[in-house]
Amino acid sequence: MNTQAHYFAAIVRQAGLRVPADVSIVGFDDIEVAQHLNPPLTTVRVDKEAIATLALHVELIRRDSVAAPPRRSPSQTVRPNPDRQGT
């Protein structure tokens, strides 16, 4: 999904707009290249294991289990390091 965000950023620039001054773009999946774009891309990192754990917990609750709830969030927003902008 971050590759689509990168492509969208190019289209926005071709339209004469500035990223992020005029348009904010957020990617998904936190791929490595996101931090190397100019400007770096804010992205969402999804913890697939946490999602699976949460889904299992929901299913066990549905079955009237007494399983303890998971303790971590399945996603996290990853913001670019401001020291890397423009590099």
Phi and psi in degrees as a GROMACS rama.xvg file:
@    title "Ramachandran Plot"
@    xaxis  label "Phi"
@    yaxis  label "Psi"
@TYPE xy
-62.3986  -31.071  ASN-2
-65.1364  -34.4277  THR-3
-68.3264  -38.1891  GLN-4
-64.1473  -40.1245  ALA-5
-63.3101  -44.5277  HIS-6
-61.9804  -43.3189  TYR-7
-62.0368  -39.4913  PHE-8
-60.6541  -39.1294  ALA-9
-64.5724  -41.3972  ALA-10
-64.6996  -41.4793  ILE-11
-61.4443  -43.0938  VAL-12
-65.0271  -39.2656  ARG-13
-62.6692  -28.0632  GLN-14
-81.2163  0.0934245  ALA-15
88.0733  11.5909  GLY-16
-99.2857  160.401  LEU-17
-111.064  137.991  ARG-18
-106.68  124.074  VAL-19
-99.0947  6.9986  PRO-20
-60.4989  -42.535  ALA-21
-101.408  -35.0513  ASP-22
-135.46  131.465  VAL-23
-97.6097  137.342  SER-24
-127.532  133.702  ILE-25
-122.716  130.824  VAL-26
-94.7276  -179.647  GLY-27
-138.964  138.631  PHE-28
96.1739  -4.37861  ASP-29
48.1611  54.4205  ASP-30
-73.7069  154.234  ILE-31
-54.7816  -39.8434  GLU-32
-65.2437  -20.7926  VAL-33
-56.4029  -37.9031  ALA-34
-76.2366  -14.4039  GLN-35
-98.8652  -2.65877  HIS-36
-73.6809  163.704  LEU-37
-124.862  108.331  ASN-38
-73.9035  158.706  PRO-39
-57.6676  147.035  PRO-40
-91.902  127.794  LEU-41
-70.9566  135.242  THR-42
-141.479  163.337  THR-43
-108.305  125.868  VAL-44
-98.3491  125.629  ARG-45
-106.732  127.041  VAL-46
-89.8902  96.7566  ASP-47
-63.6884  -33.1034  LYS-48
-65.4479  -40.8537  GLU-49
-65.8934  -37.0184  ALA-50
-64.0359  -43.2237  ILE-51
-62.9702  -41.8455  ALA-52
-62.3933  -44.2785  THR-53
-63.6357  -42.5688  LEU-54
-62.3796  -41.7145  ALA-55
-63.7725  -43.1986  LEU-56
-60.0779  -44.8649  HIS-57
-60.4293  -42.536  VAL-58
-64.8229  -41.0412  GLU-59
-65.9245  -38.1512  LEU-60
-62.5642  -42.5665  ILE-61
-58.4766  -31.432  ARG-62
-91.1906  12.7219  ARG-63
66.635  35.4713  ASP-64
-79.5254  165.108  SER-65
-110.241  28.6406  VAL-66
-62.873  142.767  ALA-67
-71.0823  143.726  ALA-68
-69.1814  152.303  PRO-69
-64.3451  154.441  PRO-70
-108.478  3.08399  ARG-71
-130.648  154.849  ARG-72
-78.9719  143.875  SER-73
-80.2071  -4.47064  PRO-74
-143.395  161.998  SER-75
-151.932  136.234  GLN-76
-84.1169  130.902  THR-77
-111.237  111.17  VAL-78
-93.234  146.863  ARG-79
-63.7308  150.996  PRO-80
-75.2278  118.071  ASN-81
-60.7271  -22.6952  PRO-82
-71.5829  -18.4272  ASP-83
-95.564  -7.99333  ARG-84
-62.0769  137.372  GLN-85
82.6956  6.75639  GLY-86
